[in-house]
Amino acid sequence: MGESGPRTFDPVVVGNREADAWAAYYLREWRRFLVASVGLVGAAFGMTPRRTLLGAWYVLRANQVWAPYPDNRPDAARAYMRRFYELVVRSGSLSLDPAHAAVLEVEWWRVHRAQQHAGTDETLEDAMADLYAYVYDGSAEAVRPAVAKRVEAMDLSDRWVQAGRKRDDPLLTGVRRALVASHAALRQAVEIRRDHR
């Protein structure tokens, strides 16, 4: 397929690595999370091996400080994600403001958590679309199909958590399929944007 990067990534690889990371996150298996994160960052952003490893470490740390409920540390999570996006910018993969991207990233985490625990009516779709549109320099409308599949994956993941977080639960297969479909739709939106420039 050629070199991997934010506009040329393989949706199957990225979706599978993200599914692995999600399961590891909810099981608090941080070593597995880091391994999945290295694969995810490498496949999705195509940075050098050193930057990929460092970026995966920042993603791990952001998730670790975000994970406790209700006493998490959103400011620390944003700081780690800002460092991650700084690496992405330095690699020439994308042109964006790392601090703003980090705010948008942690915002969808916040909205998802609020829905999980408080049943708020905030729109996860809007928060996710804002992030995708900003990071990939597109319109919120263009990324909506990717967002819809990602939200489906989150719903399945939430059901898996409520069902006891068993690794052999078929819900995890559904999460994996939905994430692959989400990344396929995102890749299509990115390609359409690139072709219209």
C-alpha positions in Angstrom: 0.0 0.0 0.0 3.0 2.4 0.3 3.9 4.6 3.2 1.4 5.0 6.0 0.3 8.5 7.2 -2.7 10.6 8.2 -3.9 10.8 4.6 -2.8 7.3 3.4 -3.4 5.0 6.4 -4.8 1.5 6.2 -8.2 1.6 7.9 -8.0 -2.1 8.8 -4.7 -1.8 10.6 -5.6 1.4 12.3 -9.1 0.1 13.4 -7.6 -3.1 14.7 -4.9 -1.3 16.7 -7.4 1.1 18.2 -9.8 -1.7 19.2 -6.8 -3.4 21.0 -6.1 -0.1 22.7 -9.7 0.4 23.8 -9.9 -3.1 25.4 -6.5 -2.6 27.1 -7.7 0.8 28.4 -10.8 -0.5 30.1 -9.0 -3.5 31.5 -6.2 -1.1 32.7 -3.6 -3.3 31.0 -1.2 -0.5 30.4 1.6 -2.5 28.8 -0.9 -3.9 26.2 -2.2 -0.4 25.7 1.3 0.9 25.0 1.9 -1.9 22.4 -1.4 -1.2 20.7 -0.7 2.6 20.8 2.7 2.1 19.1 1.0 0.2 16.3 -1.9 2.7 16.1 0.3 5.8 16.1 2.7 4.3 13.6 -0.1 3.2 11.2 -2.2 6.4 11.5 0.5 9.0 11.4 3.6 7.5 9.7 6.1 9.2 11.9 9.7 8.1 12.4 10.1 5.1 14.8 11.5 7.4 17.6 8.6 9.9 17.3 6.1 7.0 17.0 7.3 5.5 20.3 7.4 8.9 22.0 3.9 9.8 20.6 2.5 6.4 21.8 4.0 7.1 25.3 2.2 10.5 25.4 -1.1 8.9 24.3 -0.6 6.2 27.1 0.1 8.9 29.7 -2.9 11.0 28.6 -5.1 8.0 29.0 -3.7 7.0 32.3 -4.3 10.5 33.8 -7.8 10.5 32.3 -8.8 7.0 33.4 -9.7 7.5 37.1 -13.3 8.3 37.7 -14.3 10.8 39.0 -10.9 12.1 40.0 -9.2 12.3 36.7 -6.8 15.0 35.5 -8.1 16.6 32.3 -5.5 19.4 32.2 -2.7 16.8 32.4 -4.4 14.7 29.6 -4.6 17.8 27.4 -0.9 18.5 28.1 0.1 15.0 27.0 -2.0 15.2 23.9 -0.6 18.6 23.0 2.9 17.0 23.1 1.6 14.2 20.9 0.2 16.6 18.3 3.4 18.6 18.5 5.2 15.5 17.3 2.7 15.1 14.5 3.2 18.7 13.3 7.0 18.3 13.5 6.9 15.3 11.4 5.1 17.3 8.7 2.1 14.9 8.8 -0.5 17.6 9.4 -0.7 21.3 9.8 -2.6 22.2 13.0 -2.3 23.9 16.3 -1.3 21.2 18.8 -2.9 22.9 21.8 -6.3 23.3 20.0 -6.2 19.7 18.7 -5.5 18.5 22.3 -8.5 20.5 23.6 -10.7 18.9 20.9 -9.4 15.4 21.6 -10.0 15.5 25.4 -13.3 17.2 24.8 -14.8 14.1 23.1 -13.4 12.0 26.0 -15.2 14.3 28.4 -18.5 14.2 26.5 -18.3 10.4 26.2 -17.6 10.1 29.9 -20.5 12.4 30.8 -22.8 10.2 28.7 -21.5 7.0 30.3 -21.9 8.2 33.9 -24.5 11.0 33.9 -26.6 10.4 30.8 -26.1 14.0 29.6 -27.6 15.0 26.3 -24.4 16.6 25.0 -23.7 15.4 21.5 -20.8 13.0 21.2 -21.2 13.2 17.4 -20.5 16.9 17.4 -17.5 16.7 19.6 -16.0 13.9 17.5 -16.8 15.7 14.2 -15.1 18.9 15.5 -11.9 16.9 16.2 -11.9 15.1 12.9 -12.7 18.2 10.8 -10.0 20.2 12.5 -7.2 17.5 12.5 -7.8 16.5 8.9 -8.7 20.0 7.6 -12.1 19.1 6.3 -15.8 19.8 7.0 -17.8 18.4 9.9 -20.3 17.1 7.4 -17.7 15.2 5.4 -16.5 13.3 8.4 -20.0 12.4 9.8 -20.1 8.9 8.3 -16.8 8.2 10.1 -18.1 9.7 13.3 -21.4 7.6 13.2 -19.4 4.4 13.0 -17.1 5.5 15.8 -20.0 6.4 18.0 -21.4 2.9 17.3 -18.1 1.4 18.4 -18.2 3.5 21.6 -21.8 2.3 22.3 -20.7 -1.4 21.8 -17.6 -0.8 24.0 -19.8 0.7 26.7 -22.1 -2.3 26.6 -19.0 -4.6 26.8 -17.8 -2.7 29.9 -21.2 -3.0 31.6 -21.3 -6.7 30.7 -18.1 -7.4 32.7 -15.2 -6.7 30.2 -14.5 -10.3 29.1 -12.0 -10.6 26.3 -14.0 -13.4 24.6 -17.2 -11.3 24.6 -18.6 -11.0 21.0 -19.2 -7.3 21.7 -15.5 -6.7 21.2 -15.7 -8.1 17.7 -18.4 -5.5 17.0 -16.2 -2.8 18.4 -13.4 -3.9 16.1 -15.7 -4.0 13.0 -17.2 -0.6 13.8 -13.8 1.0 14.3 -12.4 -0.4 11.0 -15.6 0.9 9.2 -15.1 4.3 10.9 -11.5 4.6 9.8 -12.5 3.5 6.3 -15.0 6.3 6.1 -12.5 8.8 7.5 -9.9 7.7 4.9 -12.5 8.3 2.2 -13.4 11.7 3.6 -9.6 12.6 3.7 -9.2 11.4 0.1 -12.1 13.4 -1.2 -10.7 16.5 0.6 -7.3 15.9 -1.0 -8.7 15.3 -4.5 -10.6 18.6 -4.3 -7.6 20.8 -3.5 
